[in-house]
Amino acid sequence: MAEHEIPEAVVVVTESFDGLAVERWERLIAGAVEMRPRRLVIDLRDSPLIDAAAIGVLLRAHRDMISSGGRLVLRGPTPRVQRILHLARLGHVFDVAATA
């Protein structure tokens, strides 16, 4: 498959992105990154919380997408998740889309 044949891949996180759930979501996100889409959307609208391990997963995915010429976008993070990213001094690192 040629690089960036897939215009967009979306991973919808349907629970808190923390604790034991992080490993499962990490595998799903890594699989999406491996597809080399032009844009990878991580939909966080249904995820009320993320922890440090989840932030690490997002940072790795962000770095991997950039190195392959793609882009990672966080869709609809809740105000609480946005605050966590801000407190981690990462509010400016990720592209954030409120919807779609």
N, C-alpha and C positions, 0 to 999 in steps of 0.2 A: 504494500500500500504506500502510495506517495505521501510525503509529508503534508499534513494539513488537508487531507481529502475530506475530513470531517469538519464541518464549519463550527459545530457547537456540541458539547456534551454537557449534561446536567446531572448532578448528584443532589438528590433531595434528602437532607438530613431530617429524619422524622421523630427525633427524640433529643434529649440532652446529649450534647457531644462531649461527654466526660466519662471518667471512670472506665468501667469494663467495655463500654460502647466504643471507645476510641479505636481500639484495635480493628474492630469490624469496619468502621467507617474509613480507617486508614487504608485497608485493603481495597475497598470500593473506590476511593479517590485515586489511589495509585493505579488501579486498573483503568480509570478514566484518563489519567495523565498519559499512560502508555499508548492510548489510542491516538495521541498527538492531535487533538482538535485545535482549531484556531483559537477557540475560546472555551474555557472550562468554567461552568457556573456551579458554585456550591450554594444551594438554596438552603438558607438557615431560618426561614420564616417559622418553621415548626420546632425549632431548637431553642428552648428557653435559656440554655446555659452552655458554656464551653469552659474547658479547663486548660491548664498549661500544656498538657500533652496534646490536646486538640489544636491548640495554637501552633505547636510544633509541626503537626501534620499539615496544617494550612500553609505554614511558611515553606515547608519542603515542596509542597505542590506548586506554590507560587514560584519558587526558584526553578523548579523543573519545567514549568510552563514557559517561563522567560527564556531559559536556555534552549528550548526547542522552537523559539520564535512565536509562542502562543501567549495567551493572556488568561489569568485567573480572575474571576469576579465573584464576590460574595453577594448573594441576592437576599435582600430583606432581613438582615440581622435585626433581632429585637433590640430595643433600647438597652436592655441589660447586657446583651452580647456586645453591642457597640461600646458600651462603657468599659467592659472588660478589655476590649481591644485598645481603647484609649488609655486605660491604666497601664497596659503592657507597652505603651508607647508605639503601638502598631496601627493606630487609626489612619495614618497617612500611607502605610505600606500597601494595603489592599485596595483594589477598585471595589466600590460598594455601589450596588444598584438597589434602589428601594423596591422596585417591582420589575417584572419582565426582564 
